[in-house]
Amino acid sequence: MATFVEIRDGVRLETRRYGDPTSSRALVVWGHGLCNSMAGEDEDMLWNFWHDDDGAVAMDAHVVRYSARGHGESSPSTAPEDCAWDTLGGDMLSLARACRRDASQRLVLGGASMGAASAIHAAVRVARERERDGSNPETIAGLVLVIVPTFHETRRRRRSQILAAAERGFGAFLKSKKPRPIFVGTDREDEPPRLVGVREDSFGDVMAASADSDLPPPDVIANALRDVPILALCWDCGDKTHPLSSAIAIETQLAPHADVRVAKTLEETGGWSEAVRAFVCGLGAGE
């Protein structure tokens, strides 16, 4: 059942929640990918660690999933800037602060593709706030980054593709949906394309924002994430939107301490949900 959280005047986000908010040890806030949706992720069944309340209870976590601005039943965009990655990172952080029980509840941010980029931007925001105000003790207990999108040099090459899709329009975009590359050659290849989650009234803004979005500079990311435990689940299956190079950059440049796992087949993604649960359970172990 969806509920709505107003994160600022005139901006509300559609959410779905799992687990007990009153006693859970961790809060996990999760964002989906560009033009995807919570329903689309449920259909994919690739990283649905929330699955049901049992999954959240197993992590001792309150899981809050949400539709990004311009998607689902969340507020529509008023300009492309509303849907830029850095803005979405601010939205994720505002939602986390609205849902967090108190400072004792560990805060875990994560997402797939655009949601992963949002989580990185949110973590950078927290680090910058802490530098400006030394009295702010807020920390990110962990990040879960799934199928990290293109960024930096590969993002610049992707820009023209996103703008071309935007120019063709919403109707053409609906007709152009294809199976995920990880499904090709498996019994899931012929499944109907997953549901499109972007709002038709926001499609142009969402695509323009995505084309112009990127991650912060490498040194800024490395500084913000150096003490943050990270689980990165990526694949190597010819997916140019979520390339292996993004996983390599995380492992070698941005966060060498991250636990980066790369699946080459659909079968190898089968353990992803349990990997997320184990990661969240392990945060703060022994404290």
N, C-alpha and C positions, 0 to 999 in steps of 0.2 A: 504494500500500500504506500502510495506516494504522499509525502508531506512537503510543506514549503517553508523555507527559511528566508527571511528578509535580511540580507547582509548589509544593505544600506538603503537609503530612501529610494524607492522606485525600482530596486533590483532584488528579485527573489529567485531562489534556486529550488528546483524540484529535487527532492531527495528520496532515497529509500534507505531504511535503516535495519540493521541486524544486530542481535546481541543485546545485552543489558546495559543501558547507559548509566545506571545508578551505581554499579559495582565493578564494572569491567576495568581491568588494569590498564588497557590501552585504547586509544581512539585512533581508528584508521579512516582517513578521508581519501576517497578514491575518485579519480576523474577518467572519463572515457576519451576516445580518440576523435579526430576531426570528422565531422558529419556522422559519427556513430551515435550510439545511445546506450542507455542501460539495458534496454530490451535486446539490442544488437549484441552486446557482450554476453547476455544470457544465452542467446542463440548459438554464439560461437563456442561456448563452453571450453574456452582455452585457459582461462585464469580465474575462473569463478570460485575463488577461495571463500567467498561469502556464502555461496550456494543456498544455504538455509541457516536458520538460527544455530543449528548444531555446529556449523563451521565457525561462526563467530564465537560461540561459547568455547569451542576447543582452543581458540587463541586467547580466551579471556579478554575479548575485544568488543568494542562497540564500533561497528563498521557503518560508515555513512558514505553512500554513493550519491552522485548528483549529476544532473544535466548541466553542462556548461551554458553560459549565456549564449543565446541564439540557437539553442538546441532544446528538443523536447518541450516540456511545459514551463521551462525557465523563462525569464524575461527576454524579450527580443532585443536585438542590438539597436542602438540609435546611431551608431557610426562604427566604422571598422575598428577604431581604437578599443571599443568595448570587448572585442574578441581577440585582441593581440595576446600573445603568450604571457607577456609580463602582467597584463591586466588580469588574465585568467589565473595566474599565480596569486595575485592579490585576492581574487575571489575565493580561491581554495583556502587561503589562510584565514580570510574573514569567516568563512563557513566553519573552519576548524575551531576558531575561537568562540563562535556562537554555540557550538555543540560540545565543547570540552567541559567536562564536569568541574574540574579544578586543576591546579598546577601539578597535582600528584599523578594525574592520568597521563601516561606516556603518549606523545603525539607522533603518529606515523603518517606520512603523506605518500601518496603513490598514484599511479595511473598508467594507462597505456597510450603510447604515441603522444598526441597532444596533451593528454593527462600527465604523462611522464615529464614533458617539458614544463607544464604548469607546476608540478611538484618541485622541480629544480629551481624555477623562478621564485617559488614561495620560500624555499630554503635560503636563497640569496637575500630575499627581503628580510628574513629573520636575522641573518648575519649582519646586514647593514644596520638594522635597528639596534642590535646589540652593541655595535661599534659606536653608534651615535649616543646611545643611552646605556652606559655601563651598569645601570641599576636594573635593566630589564633582564631577568634570568631565563626567559623563554628559550627553549632549545627544541630542536627536532630530534626525536629519539631514533628515527630511522626513515629511510626512503626506499620505496619499492618502485623500480623503473622497468616497465615492460615494453617490449618492441620500441625502443627509443627511436624517434624520428631523425630525419636528416638535420644537421645543424652546421653552422659555420660554412666551410667551403661547399659541402654537399647541399646545404640549404640554398645557397645562391644558385646552384644549377637546377634545383627543383622549382624555383620561383616561376619560371615561364610556364611550366606544366600546370601549376595551380591557377595561374591567371587565365590560361587557355580554357580550362574547365569552367571557370567562372564566366568567361565570355560566352561559352556555349549555352549557359543557362541551367536553371534548376531541372527542367524537364529532361534535357539531354543528360544531365548528371544521373538522374534516376535510371535512365535506360542503359547507362554505361557501366553500371555496377557489375563487378566480376568476383569470382571466388577469391579468397585470400590465397596468395601463392603457396602457403604451407599446405593447403588442401589439394593442390593440383597433383594428380597421380594417385589419389586416395579415394576411398569410397565416399568422401565428402565433397568431391569436386563438383558434382552435379546438384548440390543443394541450392535452393533459391538464395540469391544474394541477401545478406542480412539487411534488416530494416535500416532505412536512412533516418538519422536522428536530427539533422539540421532543420531548422524552421525555414519554410519557403520565404517568409518575409525577411529573413536574416541571411539568406544564402550568399548574396553578393558581399555583404560586410564580412561574413565569416571567412570566405575565400580570400578576399583582399587582405584581411588581417593575417591569415595564415601565410600568404605569399611574402608578406613583409616582416614576419616574425622570425626570431632566432633566439638562441641561448646567449647568455652574457659571455663576455670574453673568457678564455680558458683560465686565466689567473684568478679571475673573480670567482668562477665556479670552484676551482680547486681550493681557494681560501675558505669559501663558505661550507664546503663539504668535507673538509679534512678530518673532522672529528665525528662525522655522521655515519653510522653503519648503513651500508647500502647493499641491496639485493637487486641485480639487474638481470632480467630474463629476456634474452634476445634470440633471434634465429638467423640462420644462414640458408635461405631457400630461394634466392633470386628476387627477394622483395626489395625493390629499389626505393620504396617509400620508407622502409625501416631496415636500412642496410647493415651488413656486418661491420662496416667501418665505424658506425656509431658505437657499437659495443667495444670495438678495439680502442677507440678514442677515450671512452670512459675508463677502461682498464689501464691504459698506458699514460694518459695525460691528466684527465679531470679528477679521477678518484682511484688511484692505484690500489687502495685498500678494499675496494668494492668486491663483492662476491658476484662475478659475472659468469653467467651460464648461457651457453649457446646451443640451441636445438637445431639439428639439421633435418629432422623429419617430424611429422605430426605426432608420431608415437613418442618422440622424445619430449614433447610438450606436456605429456600426460601427467608428469609429476610437478608441474608448475604450481598448481593450487596448494599442494601439500608443502612445497618449498616456501611459499609465502607464509603459510600458517606457522611453519617451523621457525622462520626468520622472526616473525612478530613475537612468538613465544620466547625466543631466545634473547630478546632485547632486555637488558637489565638483569639477566640471569645471575644469581649469586648475590644480588644486592640485599 
